[in-house]
Amino acid sequence: MQLVTPAPEHLPSYLDALRRGWAWDNGEHESAQEAITRITADPERFLALMDDREAAGGPVEMPDGSFVPRLPGLRRWMWDGEFAGSLSLRWQPGTTDLPPTCLGHIGYAVVPWKQRRGYATAALAAILPVAAAEGLTFVEITTDLNNVASQRVIEANGGGPPERFTKVDVHGGGEALRYRIDLARWR
């Protein structure tokens, strides 16, 4: 498995994953069919926004219908000859702080039919030097209390110890875990 910058040659496999029912929560909270429609209508724009260091994608609609400013970020796809998952990195320029509406610097998801192969662990390890190159000294990653697989991925990459916190209402509230990974070794 490798992390790739999404490109035209990757789109058919990504669209296949969406058609199979996988949906990445990209902050737009759209259905798989809505994503397919948007991508096929303008694949060039979709791919151009995978590296959105200027936050040109416009405001992000939250689950409650409110809008918040988009953060700069980038997206990489897990690739093993076909689409295997997605990973995103986001930040605020000049600070490691994130707004309360953003749960963490990094988010990732592996398609169900490729889980339990170590892809998320490898993808997270591969993105940490990129985060350091963007000027971050650490990243925060959050996960639900019952998501043991994600906790193992984060811990395998040096995250910890976890801090319990309550998610803001816009993210459904409830208890979650926040991990921090120091990026000193990736500089």
N, C-alpha and C positions, 0 to 999 in steps of 0.2 A: 504494500500500500504506500502511496505517496500523496502528498498534498499538491494539488495543481491549481493554477489560476484558471478559473472557468474560461473556456474558449469555445468557438463554434463547433469544433469536433467533439466536445463533451456534451453539448446540448441534447442530442437525441437520447442519450442514456439518462440524463437528468429528467427529461420529459417522461421517459418510460417509468422512472421511479414515481413521479407524480401521478401518472395514470394508474399505477399499481396501488395508489392510496397513501403513499408517504407524503407528508406535508411538513415542511420546515417552517417553524414559527419565526419568520423573518422580521417580526415587528410590525408587519402590515396586517397580520391576523386575517389573511385571505385563505380561502379554501384551495385545495389542489386544483380544482377546475378553474378558479379565478386566476391562479398563477399560470396555468397552461395558456389561458386566453391572453393574459398580459405578455407572456414571453413570446408566443407565436405572433402577436401583433407587432412587436418591436424587439426582436432578439438582440439587435445591436445595442440598444439602450440598456436592456437587461444586463448584458455582459459588461457594458461600460461602467455600470454602477457596482460591480463586484469589487472594484478598487475605488472607493468613494472617500478619499482623504479630504475632500472639501465639503462633505455633507451636502452634495448637490441633489440628493434624492428627495429633498423636501421634507416637511414635517412627518412625524410618525404618529399614526393613530393608535391609541392605547385601547385595551379591551373595553374600557368604559365609554369609549367614543370621544374622549378628549384628545387633543393633539399636543405633542411636545417636539422641540427642535431635534432634528436628526444629529447624531454624533458622527464625526469622521470614523471611517472604518474600512475594513476589507473582508472579503469572503474568500475562502479556499475550499475546494472540494476534495474529499477523500476519493482516491481513484485506484482501482486494482485491475484495470482493463475495462471497467465500467464504473458508473457512479456508485459510491458506497456510503457517502454521507457528506455533511457540510459543517464547516467551522467558521465562526466569525470573530473578529477582533474589533473592538471599538474603544475610543478614548476621547478625552477632552484635551485639546491642545494646551500645553504648558502646565498641566497638572495631572496627578494620578487620580484625583477625585472624580467621581461619577455622580450625575444627578440621581436623586432618589428613585426616579422612574426607570433607571437602568440597573438591573440586578448584578451585572458583572462586566468585566472587560472582555471575557471570552465566553462564547456559547458553542455547543457542538451537538450534533445528532448523527447517529449511524442508522441507515435503513435497517428495518427489522431482520431482513433476510441475510444481513452481513454482520450482525452483532455477535459478541463473544469471540472475536478474532483478534482483539488487541488494537483495532483500528483507532478508536477514540484516544487511547493512551499514546499511540504513535503520533497521531495528528496533533494532540496537545503539545507533545515534546517538540514537534517540528515548528509550531507557531511561536513558541516562547522566544527564540532568537529574533523573530520578526518584531515582536512586541518590544524587546529591548532596543532594537534598531529604531523604533518609533520614539524612543526617549523615555519609555516607562521604566521605572525602577522596580516595580512589582505589578502583578495583576491580581485581581480578585475574581473568583469564580464562585457562583452559588449553585446549590442543588437542594432539592427537597429532602426532608429527613428520611424518607423511605427509599430514596434512590441510591442504594448501596453500590451499584455498578459505577455510577458517576463519582461517588465518593472515592472509590478505589482508583479510578482514572486520575483524579486530582492528586490523591496521596502518592501515587506512583511517580508523579512529576514534581514532588517536593512540596505539595500544598499542605498547609496545616499550621497549627492546630485549628480545627474548625471552630467558628464562633456562631452561636445560635442567635438568630435575629428574627424579627417579625417583618414579613414582606409588606410593603405599602398596599393599601386597598386596591389600587389600580392593577396590581398583580395578584389579586385574590386574597391578600392577607395570609395569615397562617405562619407557622414557624418554618424556618429553613436554615440551612447551614451556609456560612460564608468562609471560604478558604482564601488564603493569600499565598502566592508563590513569588519569592524573591528572585529577581532577574539578574542578580550580580554575576552569576556564573555564565550567563549567556551574552555578556557584553564583550 
